[in-house]
Amino acid sequence: MIKRLLIANRGEIALRIIRACREMGIESVAVYSEADRLAPHAAAADRAFLIGPASAAESYLSVPRLLEAARTSLADAVHPGYGFLSENAAFADACERAGLVWVGPPPAVIAQMGSKIDARRLMERAGVPVVPGETPDDQSDKGLRAAVDRVGLPALVKASAGGGGKGMRRVNRADEVADAIQAARREATAAFGDGTLYVERLVEKPRHIEVQVFGDAHGELVHLFERECSVQRRHQKVIEESPSPAIAPDLRAKITAAAVQAARAAGYRNAGTIEFLVDLAGAGAFYFLEMNTRLQVEHPVTEQVAGVDLVRAQIVVAAGGRLPWSQASLTARGHAIEARVYAEDPGQGFLPQAGRLLLYREPRMPGVRVDAGIAEGGEVSVHYDPMLAKVIAHAETRDLAIARLIAALRAYPFLGIRTNIPFLLRILDHPRFRAADVDTSFLDTDGAPLAEAEAAELPVEVRAAVDAHQEAPAATGGPRAASDPWQQLEEWRG
C-alpha cells in the first residue's frame, strides 16, 4: 500500500494528483523550484521540498534532486504527471532501483514505445494498422532519400524520438527532400539528442483520434473510449472532446479494439493513450501514430464521460491492485469537451506571456470543471509551459457541452496577463467546428482570423468581477493592486 507519494511535477497536474492522494488517505509530497516557492501546488501538499533554481533542467528535470527529495521525505512512490520526466525510461528505472513505486508503465515499455521506429515495428508485428512508410537502416541522406522515393510523395520525414511535431518535415516535391532531411535531423538532434529519422506517407487532412487504455499487473486491459484531438496548432492540441463527433459506431469499435490490441502487444500497465490518424476520406482507414506512456493532459474529458477517476486508478494499479472496472462495466455518458487556457497572445504570434495575476476568478456553474495550477496574486513564470488551466464542460449532448464551455470561458476573468480565451471562443463558435467538419489542418487553414487581436471592451462578466475586486479586495484572498485595476485593461486578453 502506498502511504506517501512524491509528485515529480508542478502546476495543475500536481494539484490534481494531490487531490487524489487526499481522497485516498495518502500523504502527498510536492517539489518546487525557486520560481515556484509560492505556487499553489507547493502550498497544497502535505510536505514540500525545494529542489533547485527556476531552470527546469536544474529542478523538475533533475533526476538526482528528485530522488533526493524522495529519500529525504521518506516517500514510497513517485507520480511523474505529464511532461518533464513522465516518459523518461531512465527516470522510471532509477525510481524503481531506489525502491520507489513508479506510478506508470514499466521502464522497458516506456523505452520501447518512446522510439517511434520501435513502436511502429511492434505494431506491424501485432497486426495494428500503421501509416505506409519505411524505417531505413541506412540513415545517410542518400538512404533516406531512397526511402522517400519508395514511400512516395507527399511524405513526412520524422524523428524517431520525442514528439510535439519536433523533428518533422513535410515533403511535397522531390526538390524539397534534401532540405527536409537536414532540417528534421538537425531539430531532432537538438531537441532529443537523437537524429534517427524515418519516412511516412502523408495522410491528407486526417482526424486525430486517441484511445485511453488502462492495464494492470493481473492481465486486465481495457479501453475507456476515444477522444477527438483534431483541433491543434503546430501539432499541439488546443481543444479535445469525447466522444468524437466524426466516428460512427462500427469504426469506433474497430479503433478501440486496435488500441487494446496495441497495448497488449506492448505488455502495457497503468494509464496510456494510443493515438491514431483516421482518414475519413479513405473509407475510414485508420493508422497507429504513437503511444503516450503516461496520463494525458486531456484525461478529464474521459473522466467526465466514463465517470471514473484515472489518477486514483493509476495509484491503485501501481500499488499492485486490480483495475477498479472491467470493460463490460464501462459506459460512455453524454459528451465532454476541454479547452486549454494558455498565457499567450494569439494576436502576436501566440507569444508566451508572464506577469502577476492581479485578478483571477474560476467559473462555477453546473457541468463545468476547472483544473488549474494558479491563484490570484501569483506570478506566471517565463520558465515553464504557458498552460494555465483546463476548462472542461460535460452535458447530455455535444451542443450543450459546447454551450456550457463557451459560457464558462466568458465568465473566466484574468487581469494582469493576456490569455488565449478569445481565440478559444472563436474556435468554438466557428461553423466548421460546430459542424464537426475539422481535421488536423483546420487551424492552419482557418486559424489566422481567429487569432487576430480582439476588441478592447471587456465582457460583462469580467467587468463585474473587476468591480467586485475593487469593492472588497480583502475578500479575494489576493493582494491589493497598487493601482486601479481599470488602469490594467491593456493587459487583459481573456
N, C-alpha and C positions, 0 to 999 in steps of 0.2 A: 504494500500500500504506500502511495506517495504521501509524505507528510509535509514536505517543504519544497517548493518548486521555484527555481530561478528562471526569470523571463529574460532571455537574451535579446531584448528589443526595446523599443520606445513607443511613444505616441499612442494612437488609438488601439493598435493591436495589443500593446502591453496592458492597457486598461481593460480590454475585452477579456484577456486571459486572467487578469486579477479578479474580475467579476466571477468567472467560472470557478476559480480557486476558492473564493469566499463562499459560494454556494455549496461547494464540496467539503468545506471544513479543512482546506489545505492552506498552509501558510505560504504567502507569496513573497518573493524576493525580487525587487526591481534593481536594475543597474541604470546609472545615468552618467552622462558626460558633464563637464564643467558648464557647457551651454544649457544643460537640462537640469540644473540644480533645483529650480523652482517648477519643473514640469509636473503636470497632474499625475503622471504615472508614478513618479518618484514619491509623491505625497500619498498616493492611494495604497501602495503596497504595505505589507506588514513590516518589511525591512527594505532598506535601500542602500546601495553601495556605489560610491564614486569609482569609476573605472578609467578615467583619463580625460584628456582635453577634448575640445569640441570636435576636432577632426575624427571622422568615423574610423579611419584607419588606426587611430590610437585609442579607440574606445570600443564602439559597438562591433568593430571588425577585428578586434584584438583577441585571439583565442587564449593566449596566456592570461590576460587580465580577466576575461570572463570565467575561466577555470579557477583563477584565484578567488574571485568573488563567490563562486560556488563552494569552494573549500572553506573559505572564511565564514560563510553563512550557514555551513553545515547542510546545504541543500542536498536532496537526494534525487532530484530530477531537473532537467532543463527543457524548456519550451522555446524554440527559436522564433516563433511567429512567422512572418514572411519578410522577404527582403533580407538585407545584411547576410548572415551566415546560414540562413534557413535551408539552403540547398547545397551546402558545403559538406561534402562527404568526409573531409579530413576533420572538421569540427565535430561532426556527429561521432566519428570514430574516437576522437580524443575524449569526448564526454563519456562514452561507454568504457574506455580504458581507465578512466578516472573513477569508475564505479557509479556513474550517474545514469539514471534512466533517461533515455533520449525520447522525447515526445515527437516522434516522426518515424519514417520508414527506416529500414536497416541501411547503414552506410554504404554497403555494396550496391544496393538498389539505387540510392541517390547517385552514386558514381556512374552506374550503367545508364540510367535514364537521363543523366546530365549531359551525356555525349549524344548529340543528335544523330551521329552516324551509328553508334552502337544501338541506340533506341530504334532507329529505323530498321536495322538488320534484325533485331529481336522481333519487331512487329511483322516483318516479312516472314520470318520462320513461324510465327504464331498464326499466320493467315489473316492478320488485320490489314485492311487496305491502306496502302501508302501512296503518296504522290509519285507518279513515274519520275525516276531520277537515277542518279549514279553517284557512288562514293568512290572515286578513283584512288587506287593505291599510289599512283603517280601524282604527287601533289605539286609538280612543277607547273609553270604557266602552260607549257605545251600539253601536259597531261590533262589539266583542267579544261583547256580549250577543246581538246578532243572529246571530253565528256559532254561539254555543251553541244558540240556538233551531233553527238549520238542522241542526246536527250531531245534536242530541237528547240527552236525559239517560238515564243518568248520563254525565257527561263529565269531562274533565280540562282545566283551564286551565294551560298550561305555558310556561315561559320558553324562548325560542329559544336563548339562550346557556347555557353551564355544564352542570351535571349534579348527580348525587348527591341528587336529589329537591328541590333548592332551587328556589324559584320555581314550585312546582307545587301546585295545589289541586284537590281532588275536589269535584265539584258533583253532588249527588243531587236537589236540589229547586230550583225556579225562584227561590225566595226566598233562595237561597244564592249566586246568580250575582254580584251586586254586590260582596259581601264577598270572594268568591274572586278576582275580578279585581283588586281593590285590594291584597289580601294578596300575590298572586302577583307583581304588578308591583313592589310595594314591596320584596319579598325579592329579586327578580331584579336590581333596580337596585342594591341594597346589595351583593349578592354578586358581580355580574358587570359592573356599570356599564352594563347594557343591559336596559331594561324591556320589550322586544318580547315579545309573547305570541302563542300560537296555541292552538287548541282541538282536542281529540281525543275521539272516543267512547271511553268507558271499557270496556276488556275485563275482564270479571269473572273473577277467580281464574285468571289466566294462569300458565303456566310461563315462566320467564325462561331462554331458551336463547341462547347466544352461540357464534359460529363463529370460530376462529382462522384468519386468512388471511395470506398472505405473497406479496409480489411482488418482482420485480427489474427492473432497467432494460433487460432483454433480452426482455421480453414474457412471461416465465413468471409465472404466478399460480396458487397452489394454496390449498386449504383443508387444515387439519390437524384435522378433525373438530370435534365440538361439545363444549361444557361446559354442565352444568346449574348454574344460579346462582339457583334459586328461593328458597333459604333466605337471607333478607335481612331486615334490620331498618332501618326508615326509609330504604329504598332503598339501603342499604349491604350488600354481600354478606358473609355470615358463613361459609358452607360451600359449596364448589364441587366438582364431580366430573365425570369423563368416563369413559365416555360417559354421556349422560343415560339414566337407567333408565326414562324415560317415553316415549321416542321410538322408534317402530317403524322398521325399515329403509327402508321406502318414504318415510316422512316425513323421515327423516334425509337421504336422497338429495336430496329437494326443497329442504330448508333449506340444506344445504351448497352446492348448485348456485346458489341465490339469493344466498348470501353471496359467492361468486366473481363472480357477475354484478354485484353491488353494488360490489365492489372494483374491478372492471374499468371500470365506468362512472365511477368517481371517478379513474381513472388512478393507482391506488394502487401504491406501492412500500414495501418493508420490512414490518415486522410490524404487524398491525392486527386489530381484532376487530369483527365485525358482530353486533349484538345484536338479538334478536327476542323478541316476545311470542307465545307459542303457546297457542291456545285449544283445548285437547283436548276440551272440551265442545262445541265448534263444528266437529266433523268434522275436527279437526286443522288448522284455519286458522292461519296464522302471518303476522306483520306485522313489518316493519322498525321497530326502535325507535331506534337510533342507531349511530354508528360511533365506536369509540375509536381514535384515530390514534396509538397508542403500544403498548408492551408492557403487558400486563395484570398486575395483582397475582397473579392465579391462573394465570399461564403454566406453573408447574411441573406441573400435572396433565396438560397437553398434552405437555410434555416426557417425562413418565413413560410415558404411553400410546403416544405415537408414537415414542419412543426417539430424540429429536432434541435439539439444543441451540439454542434460539431466539435466545439472546443472541449466540452465536457467528455464527449465520446473519445476524443484524442487522448485525454489523460487516462481514462478508464482502460483503453486498449494498450497504451504504453505500459501501464502497470501490470499487464498480463491478463486483464479481464476480457470478457466476450463483448462483441458488439451489442449495444442495447436494443437493436432492431434487426429483424430479418427482412429479406426482400419482400416477402408477402405482406409484412406489416406496414410497409412504407407506401404512403399515398400522397399525391400532389393535390394541394388545395388552393384554388384561386390563382392569383398572379402577383408576383413581386418584381419590383424594379428598383435599381440602385443608381445613384448619381454620385460621382466623386467630386468633392469640392476641393479645389486647389487654390493656393496662394499664388496666383499668376494673373497676368494682364493679357487676355486674348487679343486686345486691340493693339498691343505692342509685341506681336510675335510670341505670345504666351511667355513673356519674360517673368521669371520667378520673382515673388515679392517677399519682403521681410519687414518686420517692424512690430510695434506693440499693438495689441488688440485693445483699443480704447473702449469698445463696446462689443459684446458678443451675447447673442440670445439663441438658444436652440428652440426650434418649433416644437410645440407639444400639442399633438392632435391625434385623433383615432387613426389607427392603421399606419402610423409613421414611426420609424425608428431612426435614431441618430447615433452613429458610432464615431466619436471624436476624441482627440487627444489634446485639446486646447482648452483654455479658460480665459475669461475676461481679465485683462491686465497682463497677460502673459506675452512673451516675446515669440514671434515666428522667426526661426533662425534661417540663415542662409546656408547652414551646414548640412541640412538633410533634405529628403524628399519634400516637395512643397504640398503634399496632400494634407489637408486639414481635417477632413471629416468625410463620412459617407452618409448619405441620406437615403433611407430605404422605405418604400411605400408598399403596402400589401393590401389587396382588396379582392373582391369576388371576380372581377373582370379586369382585363388589361386597360380598358379605357378609364375605369375608375381608379386603378392604381396610378396611371399617368396623371390623372387629375389631382390625386392626393399628393403626388410628388411635386407637381407644379405649385400647389398651394403651400406646401412645406418650404420649398425653396424661396418663394416670395415672402415668406414670413421668417426669414433667416438672416437677420442683420449682422453685418460686420462693419466696424468703424475703425480705421487706422491702417488697414491694408486693403489691397484690391483682391478680388476673387474672380473665379470663372463662372459664378452663378448666372449672370445674364446670358452667357454662352450656352450653358446647360438649358436654360429656359427656352432659348431659341431652337435648340435641337428638339426638345420635347414637343414643341409646337409646329415643327416642320411637317409639311404634308407627307413627305416620303417616310418619315419616321412614324407618323400616325397610321400610315397605311402598311407599315411593316415591310416597306419596299427599300430596304437598305442592305448594303454589303460592306465589305471592309474598305472599299474605296469611297464610301459615302462622304466622309468629311474631307477627302481630297478633292472631290468634285463639287460639293455643295457647302463646304465649311467656311470659305473665305467671308461671305457676307455675314455669317453667324458670329464671326469673331470681331466684327467691326465695333468700334467704341460706341457704347450706348449713351442715351441722353442722360444729362446730369441730374434730372429730377428724381428724388427718392420715392420709392413706393410708400403707400400709406402705412403699411405695417412697420417699415423701418423708421419712418418719421415718428410714429407713436412710441417705438422703443427708445429713440433718442430723447423724446420729450420726457419719458419716464425716467431715463438715466439722469436728466438734468434735475428733475424734481426730487428724486430720492437716491442720490448716488451711494449712500451708505448701505442701502438695502441690496445693492447688486453684488456685494462681496468683492468688488474690484476697486482699484484705486481711482480716486477722483482725478479727472483730466485737469491739466494745468490751465487749459483754456476751454472756451465754449466748444462743445462737440460740433456745432454747426460750422465752426471755422475749419473743421477737418473734412468737409464734404468732398473736396477734390480727391481725398484718399479713398472714398467709398466706391467699391466696384461690385457690389452684390451684398 
